[in-house]
Amino acid sequence: MGNGRTIQLVDVSLRDAPQCLWATRMTTAMMADLAPRLDRAGFAAIDLVGGAVFDVCVRYLREDPWERMRILSGWIKQTPLIVMTRGQSLFTFEFFPDDIVELTAERIFANGMRYHTPYDALNDMRNMRVPVRAAKKVGLYTAGGVVYTVSPVHTDDYYARKTRELAALGVDAVYLKDPSGLLTPERVKTLIPAIKAACGELPLQLHSHCLTGLAPYTACRAVELGVDVVHTATSTLANGASHPSTEWFTRNIRRNGFEVPVDLAMVEEVAERLRYIARREDKPLGDIVEYDAFHYEHQMPGGMISNLKSQLTPLGIGDRLPEVLEEAARVRCDLGYPIIVSPFAQFVMTQAVLNVMGKERYATVPDEVKKYVLGYYGEIAGPIDPNLFDRITKGAEPTTARPGDLLEPGIPKIRRERGPFSSDDDLLLAAFYPDREYQALKAAGPIETRYPLASTPLATLLKEVALRRDIRSFHFIQRPRALA
C-alpha cells in the first residue's frame, strides 16, 4: 500500500508531550539521559521549546529557556532541535513589534536551534510574514503551521487557500496543526489531498493530538493520502491529550508498506527511562481516551477543562461545568469561529464563564475579546452578528491593518525602560516578562542538569543516593546465592 515511500517522524517527547500530560513540568535534568538516545533514533527533528515551555521555564521551573536551548544543543548533535512560536506573539499571548520578532529569530539560531515551526492562531498569514522572513534570514529550517478546526467556514477550500498563502511566504514545509484532536479519518480523505496540492513540492507534516482517540488511526490514513512527516511521542507520553505513539504508529505504517527510518529499540530505551521518571516524580503516563462527540462542539483541550473545573469549584459552581462548555460552543459561533488554540481558547472560555455567571450574555466583555472582534489580532474567519458586534465594541472602529503594523519598534523602548542588559537573550526575557519574573529567573542561577538516572539499576541507585543530602553513608550487602 505504501509502495516503499519513506515517512519521517518528528519527536515531541521533550516538549509537546510533557506539556500535554505533565503540565510542562519536565525539567532539563530529566532530559539528560533521554536526549542522546532520541538523537541516535533517526528522527527528522526533535521538538524542544514552545510557548508554554518558555513560560513555565521562566515562571515555575526558574530555568532560563535560552540556556535550555544551549544545553540540549550540546546533548543532541545529529538531529535538529525545534522551537515553536505563536507567530507574531512568539512565546506569549500578546503581539510583539517586528524588531522583537526578528531579534528572537536571531537568538533562536544563536542558541543552537536549527528548526522553527511558527503558526498563527487565526491562520492570518499576514502575521506569519515577519516570523518566516526572519527565520529564513538567519538560516532556520521553517515549517509553517496551518491550524485545523471544525466549523461551517473552515472548509477544504479555506485550508487550501491558507496553505497557498503560507507557501508563498517561502517556508520549507507546511504542517497541519490539529491542537484539539478534531481530525477524523473521513475528513482527511478530502482535506489532505486539497492541502497537499496547495503545498506543491513542499513536504506536508501532520501534528495532531489524541483528545478524541482518533489521531493514531487518522495519522495512518493521512500518510496514505500524501502526508510526508508525522509528529509522534514516545509511548510512555503518548495518547490522552498528547500525540500518537512513535512505536505503534511506526509498526502500523511499516506493515502497510511504508519505510520509517527510526530505531525503535532506541525509542523503547527512552520509554523505559520515562516510566522511571514518571514514577519518581508522580507524573501520569499517557492513556487512550474514550471518543467524546461533545468535544467536537466545545473543542476545549483536556488540560483547560480540568483547570477550569478547579477554578469553578471554589466559586461554588463546579457543577455548572457542562453548562459552561455548552456556552463556550455558542460563544465560539457568535465570534466567527475562532480556532480553539491559545490565546483564543482562553478568550472564548473566559467569555463563556462570564456569560453563565452574569445576568445576561455579554453583559461583561474582556478587553481581549473586544480587541479580537475589532480585528487587532487578525482576520476573523466567520461572520459576527452586527448587533452583537455593536454591543461588544461600543462604537469603536475596527481595523483591517496587519497587527504588527500597529506597533512601534520595541527594542529601543525596552532598553530605555529596563536596560542595560548583559545580552540580547536577557533583553528578550525582559520584553516577554515583568521585572518580578525576570529578576527571580536571573536569581535562580544556572540550570541543574543532574538527575538520578543511569544505564543500570545499580548505577541509578547510586546516583539517587548521591543526590540525597540527608544520607551520610550507606553500606552494600551482597547476599549469598541460594543453594541449588
Helices and strands as residue ranges (DSSP letters): E 8-11, H 16-21, H 28-31, H 35-40, E 45-49, H 51-56, I 57-61, H 65-75, E 81-83, G 87-89, H 98-110, E 115-116, G 125-128, H 129-138, E 141-147, H 156-167, E 173-178, H 185-199, E 204-208, H 215-224, E 229-232, G 235-237, H 246-255, H 264-281, H 295-298, H 302-312, G 313-315, G 318-320, H 321-334, H 344-357, H 367-373, H 386-393, G 403-406, H 411-418, H 424-432, H 435-443, H 457-467
